[in-house]
Amino acid sequence: MFRTGLEWVLIIALAVAAAFGFKTYVAQTFTVPTGSMIPTIMPGDRIVVSKLSFHLHAVERGNIIVFVPPTAEASECRPDPYLVKRVIGLPGEWISSKGDHVLINGKVLHEPWTLNLSQGFGPPIPLFHVPANEYYVLGDNRYPSCDSRYWGPVKRSEVVGDVIGIIWPLGRIRVL
């Protein structure tokens, strides 16, 4: 009897340790609180974030990332503990905007992802050089998105991971 009880305690402890390790090092889910990524990700969508992705490959333009916002974000925007945005500018690049277009090193950026510009682009991007190990991020719903236009680039050390899919609600399940 004692042995059976001890086995169950050990099994439960191992399961908890495995779940904790998975969430800490492999993947985690987040609920998106705002509409800054409409139409790609809707408010209330539950997303899965790979924490291993950027250990296996570099951050690329177009990746959707979850990150800890810069401290100045709290004074400019909604003070969420994590934000979700799309990587637009990479380290070493010059970024700016003209009208509704983003310019990278003076050339119009082709954005194959779907944007919501129904309310316009929002604040323009003044000419900015993206520092090493930092990324310039924007929401797909440009006008209301509080992003790098307000508080600057995101440090690589603040990136939690790469959004790999939507798992809730059921009608929106898909790989991103």
DAHUNOR-V712053 format. One record per residue. N is the residue number from 1. RES is the residue in one letter. PHI is phi in whole degrees, -180 to 180 (* if undefined). PSI is psi in degrees with one decimal (NA if undefined). BURIAL is 1 if it has 24 or more other C-alpha atoms within 12 Angstrom, else 0. Layout:
# DAHUNOR-V712053
n,res,phi,psi,burial
N,RES,PHI,PSI,BURIAL
N,RES,PHI,PSI,BURIAL
This chain:
# DAHUNOR-V712053
n,res,phi,psi,burial
1,M,*,-47.8,0
2,F,-61,-40.7,0
3,R,-64,-42.0,0
4,T,-62,-43.8,0
5,G,-63,-42.3,0
6,L,-65,-39.0,0
7,E,-62,-42.5,0
8,W,-65,-40.8,0
9,V,-62,-43.2,0
10,L,-65,-42.5,0
11,I,-62,-44.6,0
12,I,-65,-42.1,0
13,A,-62,-42.2,0
14,L,-66,-40.0,0
15,A,-64,-43.1,0
16,V,-65,-42.9,0
17,A,-64,-41.4,0
18,A,-64,-43.4,0
19,A,-64,-43.0,0
20,F,-63,-45.5,0
21,G,-63,-40.3,0
22,F,-62,-48.4,0
23,K,-66,-36.4,0
24,T,-75,-38.5,0
25,Y,-117,-18.0,0
26,V,-112,-61.5,0
27,A,-153,156.6,1
28,Q,-149,153.0,1
29,T,-105,151.1,1
30,F,-139,150.5,1
31,T,-103,130.4,1
32,V,-83,120.8,1
33,P,-88,-19.0,0
34,T,-126,174.1,1
35,G,-97,19.2,1
36,S,-68,-15.9,1
37,M,-110,11.2,1
38,I,-61,135.2,1
39,P,-95,-2.4,0
40,T,-66,-48.3,1
41,I,-130,131.6,1
42,M,-99,155.8,1
43,P,-58,135.9,0
44,G,91,-11.7,0
45,D,-63,142.6,1
46,R,-101,121.3,1
47,I,-112,155.0,1
48,V,-108,132.3,1
49,V,-118,124.7,1
50,S,-84,122.7,1
51,K,-89,-10.1,1
52,L,-92,-23.1,0
53,S,-47,-51.4,1
54,F,-83,-1.6,1
55,H,-86,-20.4,0
56,L,-98,-27.0,0
57,H,-151,164.1,0
58,A,-72,157.4,0
59,V,-70,132.3,1
60,E,-120,156.9,0
61,R,-60,135.1,1
62,G,98,-18.0,1
63,N,-62,141.8,1
64,I,-99,123.8,1
65,I,-121,156.1,1
66,V,-108,136.4,1
67,F,-150,161.5,1
68,V,-82,124.2,1
69,P,-68,150.5,1
70,P,-57,152.3,1
71,T,-59,-33.0,0
72,A,-66,-20.6,0
73,E,-58,-37.5,1
74,A,-60,-31.7,0
75,S,-85,-22.1,0
76,E,-95,-32.3,0
77,C,-139,-171.3,0
78,R,-63,129.2,0
79,P,-82,65.3,0
80,D,-82,148.4,1
81,P,-71,-23.6,0
82,Y,-138,147.0,1
83,L,-124,157.4,1
84,V,-124,121.9,1
85,K,-148,170.2,1
86,R,-100,136.5,1
87,V,-74,124.4,1
88,I,-115,-47.4,1
89,G,-109,134.2,1
90,L,-103,161.6,1
91,P,-53,134.8,1
92,G,90,-9.7,0
93,E,-89,155.4,1
94,W,-100,127.3,1
95,I,-122,145.2,1
96,S,-161,-178.3,1
97,S,-139,155.7,1
98,K,-141,114.0,0
99,G,63,-127.9,0
100,D,-96,16.5,1
101,H,-116,141.4,1
102,V,-90,138.0,1
103,L,-113,131.6,1
104,I,-115,120.5,1
105,N,51,37.6,0
106,G,85,-2.0,0
107,K,-113,141.8,0
108,V,-61,130.2,0
109,L,-81,124.1,0
110,H,-78,119.7,0
111,E,-112,95.6,0
112,P,-73,-13.8,0
113,W,-78,159.0,0
114,T,-80,127.8,0
115,L,-109,154.8,1
116,N,-110,102.5,1
117,L,-112,22.3,0
118,S,-61,-27.9,0
119,Q,-103,6.9,0
120,G,99,-175.9,0
121,F,-82,-26.9,1
122,G,88,-159.6,1
123,P,-58,137.9,1
124,P,-69,163.3,1
125,I,-101,111.3,1
126,P,-69,157.0,0
127,L,-54,125.5,0
128,F,-143,134.8,1
129,H,-96,121.7,1
130,V,-78,119.9,1
131,P,-67,165.1,0
132,A,-58,142.9,0
133,N,60,28.6,0
134,E,-137,159.7,1
135,Y,-136,141.5,1
136,Y,-95,122.9,1
137,V,-120,145.6,1
138,L,-136,153.6,1
139,G,-82,153.8,1
140,D,-71,-25.4,1
141,N,-96,82.4,1
142,R,-60,-43.8,1
143,Y,-61,-52.6,1
144,P,-89,-0.8,1
145,S,-72,127.1,1
146,C,-93,111.4,1
147,D,-145,-156.2,1
148,S,-60,-18.5,1
149,R,-65,-26.3,1
150,Y,-94,-41.3,1
151,W,-129,12.1,1
152,G,86,-170.5,1
153,P,-75,165.6,1
154,V,-101,129.9,1
155,K,-72,144.3,1
156,R,-56,-36.0,1
157,S,-67,-17.0,0
158,E,-94,-6.1,0
159,V,-77,123.8,1
160,V,-81,-43.6,1
161,G,171,-172.9,1
162,D,-102,127.6,1
163,V,-71,122.3,1
164,I,-108,-13.6,1
165,G,179,169.4,1
166,I,-107,129.4,1
167,I,-114,-5.3,1
168,W,-157,140.3,0
169,P,-75,164.3,0
170,L,-55,-37.6,0
171,G,-71,-10.1,0
172,R,-114,9.3,0
173,I,-60,126.9,0
174,R,-169,160.5,0
175,V,-90,137.5,0
176,L,-104,NA,0
